[in-house]
Amino acid sequence: MSVQLVLGVQLPSSATLEAFVGDVNAGARASIAQIIEGRSERLFLAGPESSGKTHLLQAACRAIGDAGQRSCYLPLAQVRQRLKPLVENLAEMDCVCIDDIDAIAGQREAEIALVGLSDALRARGSRLVAAGSRLPRELGLALPDLATRLAWGGAVCCRALDDDDKIALLVERGAQRGMTLPEPTARWILKHGASDVPALMNTLDTLDRASLSAQRRLTIPFVRETLAQ
């Protein structure tokens, strides 16, 4: 793998295109597949939190790295204080995936650095994928040139997962951990607890530990008992 990881940022093992579940954002998945295959060079993903944007960016970064090319995942919310020196080292990448564009909106120096990175990547035919909560022109960027560059390859709007997609996500993530989570149990979890994606993943963590400790299957009675504690 030829993935450049910025300090303190690791790609989770679940960050693969195969692990991206659900139908509501199938168009975004297909667009990322085109980036991975080299059939597109630019893409912007817009949408709310927990709509799969970060997963898709990380999946692209991992797949391109696995193919022996140089890729980097850049979460601006985590690295914005040291963005300029980081960006200077990314111009030779084959693909850069930039998350949380909102985090630097209105910060001219940071935006100038990203304009420079965008131009350098385009000059060598490298790929650039970015994501934010809204379309580039709606992010409140100080530099219209940055909004233009982010939109060069078109934008795909991601939507929050519906209930069926959340159930599929629970079952898939459980399977990745070696857990057998029946669909009726997953549906019960969604109905009786917090339904946002981070909360569901925390619930899965709790059930994973409890199931291993008690050597119990994830039946609805066991899940009800565990979550009531």
N, C-alpha and C positions, 0 to 999 in steps of 0.2 A: 504494500500500500504506500502511495506517495501523497499522503495528506499532511499538510502543514497545520499544526495545532498551535494557536496562540496561547500564551501562558495562562494556565488555569482553566482552559476550555477543552473538554473531551467530547468526542462523539459517542453517544450511547450505542450499545450493541443493537438496539431495536431500530436504529436509524437506517433502514433500507427501504427501497421502493416496494419490495414484496410485502413488507409489514404495514404498508399504508392501506388501511381498510376503509370501507364505506363507499357509497355511491354519490353522495352529495357533492364531493369535490373530485369526481373522476376526471373532469376536464383539466384541473390543475395537475393531477397525476400524469395525465397524458402529455401535457406540455413539458413537465420536468423530464419525462422519458425522452422527449426530443432533444433536450439539452444534453442529457447523458450520452445519447447516441451521436451527438455532434451535428444534428440536423438543424439546430437553432443555436444562436450565440447569445441572445439576450432574452430575459424574461423578468417581469415584475409580478409578485404575488401580493394581492391586497386582501385584507380581511381582518376580522376580530381575533382576539386571543383564543387559543385552543381550537382553531379551525384547521390546523395541520400545516401551516406555513413553515414553521421551524423544522418539522419532521421532513418535509419535502426538500428544504435547503440542505439539511444534513445528509439526506439520502443521496442527493446529487453529488455532494462533496465526497462521500464515501465511495460511490460507484465509480466516479471518475478517477479517484485515487487507486481503487482496486484494479482499474484498467492500466495502471502504470503511469498515469499522467499526474501532474502537480496540481493539487487543489487545496483550497483553504476555506474554512467556515469562520466568518467574522461576525460575532454578535455585538453590535454596537452598544447596546445597553450595558455590557460588561467591560468593554475596552475603550470607551469613548475618551477617557482621560489620557490615553497614550496612543491615540489613533494615528497621528501623523507619522511617527517612526514605524509603526506597524505597516501602514499603507506603502511606505517606501520600499518594503521588502516583498511586496506582492505583485509588482508589475510583471514579473516573469512567470507567474502562475498560468496554468492552462485553463483554470476555472476558479473564480472567487464567488463565494456565496455570502451575501451581506444581509444579516438579519437586523430587525429593529431600526429601520431608517428613521423612525419617529424620534429616536433618542438623540439625534444630532440636528433635527430640524431647527433652523434659525441660527445655528452656530456657523458663522461664515468660514472660519479656518478649517473646520472639519469638512464642510461642504466643498471647499476648494480642493482639499486633499482627495475627496472622492471623485471630483471631476477629473483630476489628474490621473487617478487610478483607472477610471473608465476609459479615458483617451488612450492610456498606455496599453490596456488590454485589447482595445479595439484595433490598435495599430498592429498588434501581432496576431490578430485573429483568435484571441482567447475568449472564453465565455464569462459572462457576468449575470448572476441571478441575485435579485434583491427582494426584500419583503418589507411591508409596512402595514399599518392599520387601514390606510386609505390609498387611493390612487396617487401617484407622484404629484400631480398638480394640486392635490387637496391636502398635502401634508404640511403646508406652511413653510416650505423651504425658502431660505433667503436668496438662493441662486436659481433663477429660472433655467439656467444651463444644466444644473444637476437634475431638475425635474424632467427636462427634455431627454437627457441621456438615460435616465432610469426607465423612460417609456419607449426607448428606441425599438425594443423587440416586442412590444405589446404587453398588455397586462391581463392577468386572470384574477377574477375575484373569488376568493375562498369564502365559504359559508360555514357558520357554526354547525357542528354535527347534529343530526337529528337522532331520535331515540334508537332507531334501528342501527345506525352507524355506531352509536356509543356501546350498544350491546355487542356488536361485532368487534369493537375495539377491546372490550373487556375479555371476551373469549380468546381473541388473538394474543393479547398481551399475557393472559394466563398461560396459554399454550407455550409461549416463548420461555416461560419460567418453569415449564414442566408440570403445570397445573391443569387439571381437567375441570373447566368451569362450565357446567351445563347451561344452555341458553335460558331455561326457566329461572335458574339461580341468578344469572346476570340480569335478567329482567326484573327480578325482585330487588336486587341491589339498586338498580336505577330508580325504581319506584319509591323506595323507602329511605333513601339517603340523599346527600348532596349530589347533584347531577352534572356539575361542571367537570371537565376532563381531569384537571389536576386532583380534585377530590376523589374521583373514581380511581385514579392511579394510586392515591394514598390508601384507599380502601383495599385495593388489590394487594398492596404491600402488607397490610394488616392481616389479611386472609392467608397470604402466603406463609407468614410466620406462624400463624395459629394452626394452619393445616399441617405444617411440618412438625410442630411441637406435639400436637394431639394425634397425629397420624390418622386424620379424619378426612373424608371426602367432603367436597364443597356442596353439601346439600343445603336447602333453604333453612331447615332447623339449625344446622351448625352455624351457618352464616348469621342468622338472626341472633343466636346465642353469643357469638363472638363480638358482633358489633354493638350488642347491648352492654357489654362490659365497660 
